[in-house]
Amino acid sequence: MGSPSSARATLRPPRATILAPPAAGTRRSIHPGAPPARKGCRIFGSRATGVALSWVCVPPTLRPDRAPGPHGCWRCPIDTLEITDGPRPGWRRGAPGSPRAPLPPRVNGRPAALGGPVVATRDYYNILGIERSASADDVKRAYRSLARRWHPDRNPEDADAGTRFKDITEAYRTLSDPNKRARYDRLGPLYTEDGRPPRPEDINEVVGTVWNNIFRRNRGDRGEDLRYTASLTLEEVANGAEKEIVVPRFVRCSTCGGDGADPDEGKQICEVCGGSGRATGPRLFATSCYHCKGKGHVVVQTCPGCGGDGRRGIEDTIRVKVKPGVSTGQKLKVAGKGNVPRGAGEAGDLYVIVSVADHPLFRRRGDDLLVELPLTFDELVLGADVTVPTLEGTTTIRIPPGSEPGKVLRLGARGLPRLGRESRGDLHIQLTLEVPAGLDEACSEALKTWSRTLPSSAHPRRAQFDELVEDRG
């Protein structure tokens, strides 16, 4: 047969793709009728270990480039063998024919450090909503827009906002740095932000996720999320409320169960996949059948209840609990109350957008309230006891004598509740002067007489102003 080295130089086939580790003790093809491997054959073995390669049958269409070998160690009679064992990167050395335990992953030819950081299993470009060819300015604009939208301080009621904001920040840190971005584009899901190699369990998770996505049955898409704007009064914000809203949405058709077919004779088995819902794609990867979209059947007669859509529209009455202290623009999530998708899949969510109506007395400033109190001239000059409004009703306050228009008095803890906390904001009362209107001649004369009787010291600021004006003249 010749020396191993000469045989390797002339007969060794191209490096093969590892499909699966062979069973322990495997020494022959799993294809019936394939010739057994010669014991001790080293033509495709390792110079270092002398271990012969094990092999497993694969469809002949995957290796049309295979040429028959004279020794019969790797060629099945119908050309269906694939090399799966031997001293190769990623497999430990062992006894001939036995499976080899995976080595730790290697990066740049070096073993990966155990206990490394978690790998980036998310698509950073998808998180920011940009193309892979996006410029640095595009990355920055997308980040700023999403960061403003998903900042936890602006979405205290949205439990997902913190996670979304963290993902957005992580994506921006990577894509805004040219070196990190280049490494991410090169490594994909095995990228780590600090450059350390991923852990073996992270690699297994990535591979497992890809494998499950390839072989899983079609589970359908998720339904659309819905948005509904609910108007609240300031009193409802202060005390909390339970709002009853009516939302038009799609639910699954009760007649056909959502597949759009007549329940009696509306379906027939798919001729392409034979009812399995799956079709074999390249390299034996199972994908959803293109003909039946993974359902295993095709519709020949539509459902009379939904017209073949699989859904029907309803006016759904939903009760939404509003916590005290919410503000305009905040979102309240009601899980599973969005639209259901066509076919299989779970319903989307309903997001209730809060809109606080204007109040005739109060203006809101965060958790504080501001009310403008109009006072007469004599009330400002002499002081007075005045009744002012509060969220709970009314209260009486004392206006100090000689108060200036624009002065603000504060009533502590008489404002709005702080969301998620026990404390409240304050009530601010701004004093304003209401100038008399529609004075008759008698009142005007009386006012002038009263003004002439006042000494100049009664208006010190006016006297100082007049002096400054005279000096300029």
Secondary structure, 3 states (H helix, E strand, C coil): CCCHHHHHHHHCCCCCCCCCCCCCCCCCCCCCCCCCCCCCCCCCCCCCCCCCCCEEECCHHHCCCCCCCCCCCCCCCCCCEEECCCCCCCECCCCCCCCCCECCCEECCEECCCCCCCCCCCCHHHHHCCCCCCCHHHHHHHHHHHHHHHCHHHCCCCCCHHHHHHHHHHHHHHHCCHHHHHHHHHHHHHCCCCCCCCCHHHHHHHHHHHHHHHHCCCCCCCCCCEEEEEEECHHHHHHCEEEEEEEEEEEECCCCCCCCECCCCCEEECCCCCCCCEEECHHHCEEECCCCCCCCEEECCECCCCCCCCEEEEEEEEEEEECCCCCCCCEEEECCCCCCCCCCCCCCCEEEEEEECCCCCCEEECCEEEEEEEECHHHHHHCEEEEEECCCCEEEEEECCCCCCCCEEEECCCCCECCCCCCECCEEEEEEECCCCCCCHHHHHHHHHHHHCCCHHHCHHHHHHHHHHHHHC
